[in-house]
Amino acid sequence: MTILNGKQLYGIHRLLMTLKMGMNKELKGLSFKQKLALNYVSKESKLTKLGDKVFSNTFTPYYPSLAYDRFLKGVISVATGHPVPVITNFAVTSLCPCNCWHCSFADRSKKDILSLEQLKKAISEVQDMGTSVIGITGGEPLLRKDLEEIIASIDKRSMPILFTTGYKLTIERVHRLKEAGLAIPVISLDHYLPEVHDAGRRRNGMYDYAIQAIKMFQDEGLYVAVSFVPDKKLVNNRDEIFKTIDFFRDLGINDMRLTSPILSGQLISKPEEKLTPENVKTIFEIQKKCTNTPGYPGVFAYDYFESRSYYGCGAGFNYMFIDSQGNVCPCDFAMLGFGNILENPIKEIWNKMSKEFCVPGCTCYANKSNDIIASKKSKQWPLDTKSSEEVLQECPPYDAETIPEFYRRMGLKERVQ
């Protein structure tokens, strides 16, 4: 068993840290009811103290930091009806050594357009717009030789995270990534058995790359997370999925993004891959077990947090995705396009998109709109703006009467009626 980096805070230690974090200047204008709303959702995340930093999850900048202050400011803005791209992900390349069964990016163009300078400019622009978390994804970002320069261009206003398979990662590159400012590496890992993980990635050796990457990042003292995408077969097998969760614990993983299969990319025409309500109950059980049990990684289960009971879906509302050709989308999975950053300012595109996604939905919009998007049978993804607007007409992203619980408690419902 690997020793966990950092110390998970429980009991009085967590209470004291929560009170300290709650004294942030950005929260001073909130009512007592709104502060309780923030606590309602934050209690579902672990707190881990690593050196002088306190981590909550892979969606929240560590405390204390300028990025954390800006995150709170952004959350308050969206919760009061003013959309801000609090989190922005950039696919810096479409190239990848894998062909994963669930890949949301598999049907995008394999021709990368954005140069280093264009990415730097875009990163600066989204930071000016209020982004406090910037995810670097792909494809496989490690295939870009200038990855360190991309990460280094993210100033202290935002926390950089990296999504990677660990492909051919070396200890020298881990050093360079840390020096560039990388805060959280998120490594793809889907099973405790090498042959199962590699089969899902459709390339041998990917399990070994993932395990080696986790170990190297841990040795460098980083807060390390995994991206875990269990298929229906695994979720149906309780012994196997909980054995996989125990495996993550034994690896000393700090955090886990538990993403159920989303009907996008490879799965655009495979609704049978979507988890059943009974499967989702198992995901909820994993969320609760890991959150409440010392030693287990913290968990952000999309099924759990994107439900009506918590945050709902923030696509196009507090979240933005920019692909390797410059297309702006509501999220990595919703294959709708609202413009290209090489043709129009990002802020202008965001303003147009967020007018459509002006209230968070109560379920994953990519799954909700899948049938309509698939019926377009497009030869090019994401859909163009006109087709995207048609999808929104047929499948509105939200219902003002059913606002997610967090936003309801923050008073958003009264503002949109």
C-alpha positions, 0 to 999 in steps of 0.5 A: 500500500502506497502512503497517501500524499498529504493528510486528509482532514476529519473531525475537528481538523476539518471543522477548523479548516472549513471555518478558516476557508469560510472567512474568505473575503469573497464570501463576506457579502453572502447571506447566512442562507447562501453560506449554508448552501455552499456548505451543503455541497462542499461537505461532499468533498474531502479536504486534504492538506498537502504542505501549505495547500488544502485541496478539495477536489479537481474542480476547485483550486487549492486554498489559499491561492488567488485562483481559489479566491477567484473560484469563489467569486465565480461560483457566487456570480453564476449562483446569482444568475451571471454565467462565468466560465469558472472552469475552461478545458483546452484540448491541446491536441487530438492525437492520442496513442489510444482508441478508448471505447468511451472516448468523447473526442474520437470523432473530431478532426485529427488535424491540430490547428492551435499554435502555442501562441494562439493557445497562450492568447486564448488562455489569457483571454479566458483568465480575463473572463474569470476562469479559475481552473484550466484543464489541459486535455486532448487527445494525449497532451504529452504528445505536445513538445511545448506542453510545459510552455502551455502550462507555464502560460497559466498565471496564478489567477487559475489552477492548471490541471492535466489529463493524461494516460501517462503515455511515455512519461519520464521523471525528467518531464514530471520535473518540468511539468511541476516547475511549469506550475502543474497543480493536479495531474489526472491519470486515466485508469479504469481497472486493477487488472492490466489486461482489462484497462488495456483492452478498454484503451485498445492499446497494450502497455497503457496500464503500466504507463498509468501506474508509472505516471501515478508513482512519479507524480506522487514522488514529486509530491503532487496531489494525484487524481485518476480519471475512472470510467467504469462500463456497465459490466463493471458497475454491475459487478459489485465485487469488482468495482469495489475491488477497483476502488480499494485498488485506488486507495492502495495506490495512494490516490488523492482524488478520483473523477468517476465519469459514467459512460457519456453518449458522445464521441465513440458512444454517440449512437450507443445508448445501451452503454448508459448506466441504469438507475440501479447502476447509478445507485452503486455510483452514489454508494461509492461517492458516500463510502469514499467521502466518509472513509479515511484513506480512500480517495476523494470522489467527484462522481458526475452522476452524483454532483450533476443530479438535481440534488446538487450542482446539476450540469454546468455546461455552457453556464460555468464551464467551457471547452475549446478543442484543438481546432479552436471550436468553442463548446459547452463542455467536452462531451456536448458536441455543439459548436458556437464559434471558433476563437480564430474567427471571433473573440472568445468572450463574444462566443461565450456570451452567445453560448451562455445566453442559451445555457443561462441556468444549470440543467438537472442532468448531463446535457450531452446524454439528454440531447444525444438522440437529437445530436446523433440524428444530425449524422454530421460528418464533422464535429462539433456541429456548426452554430446553426445546427447547434441552435436547432438542437437547443430548440428541440432539447432546451438545456434547462427548465427554470422550474427544476433548478439544481438544489445548490442554486435553488438554495442560493436563490437563483430560482427567484432571479430567473422567474 
